[in-house]
Each structure stands twice: as structure tokens, then as C-alpha cells.
Amino acid sequence: MKQITIILESPPYGGQEADTVLGITDAALKRGHRVVVVGSGDGTYGFLKGQRASGAPNAEKGFADLIAKGARVDL
């Protein structure tokens, strides 16, 4: 088992970065790795409750699901 640390600095709905982090984190957890996602700058907005994303994956729900699976988030 390895630990993977991912730094997210982009807003959740300004591009595909948050969705990419969600996918990489999910895949790593499924393979038994420990994952730490570090939210910095605009990247912290993906962890706020009450986000309303029209036509985009819901970053709030995605990160909450990954935290429930064992991912760690540092802001």
C-alpha cells in the first residue's frame, strides 16, 4: 500500500481538475492505497456544503463519498 497525496488548487466547476481528482482518488482507494487530497486556494470550494452544479458532476457529493471510503482531506 502506498500513500498518494494530490493537491487540488482549481475550483470545482471551472474545469475538469476536480473531476479528475475524484476519479484518481477513487481508483487509488479501490486498489488499497491511502489518499490525501490537499485543497488549496480555489480548490477548497469543492468541499463546501450546498453546492449547486448544473450539468456537472457534484464535487461536494463526490468528495464526501470518497471521505466515507477512507480518503483524507486537508484544507
N, C-alpha and C positions, 0 to 999 in steps of 0.2 A: 504494500500500500504506500502510495506517495501522497504528499500534500501539494496541492496546486493552489497558488494564490493568483487571483485575477483582479486587476484594477479597472474599475469602470468609472470613467470621467465624463461620459456623454449622457445627455438627458434621455429619458426612457422613450420618448416619442419623436425625437429629432433625427432619427436614422435607424439603422439596424443593429447598432452596437449592443444595446440591452438585450435584444432578442438573441443575438449571437452568444452573449454571456450566459443567458438562460440555457441555451442548447448545450454549450460546452460543459457547464456545471452539471446539468442533468446526466450527460453521458459519462462524466468522470465519476459521479456518485454511483451510477449503475455498475461501474467497473471496480467499485470498492475504494476509491481514492477519497481522501479528505479534501474539501474545497473551502477556501476562504475567499469571499468576494469583498473587495475593499471599494466602497463607494466614496468618490471624492468629487468636489465641485458639483457640476450639474448632475453627475451620476447618482447623487444622493436622492434625487427626486423620484427615482424608480421604487423607492422603499416607503414612500408616503402613502398613507391610507386615503381612500376616497378618490383615487384617480379615475377619470372618465376617458377611456380611449375608444374613439370611434374608428372602426376599421383597422385596428392594430391589436397585436397581442397585448393582453393585460399584464403589464410588468409587475404591478403590485401582487396580483394573484400568483404569477409565475414564481416570484421570489419567495412568497410565503410558502408555496408548495415545496420549494427546494430547501427552505429552512426546516420545514417539518421532516424532510428526508435526511437532514443532517448537515446541510451546508451552514457555514458560519458567515455572518456579515459583520463587517467593521465599517463604521462611518466616521 
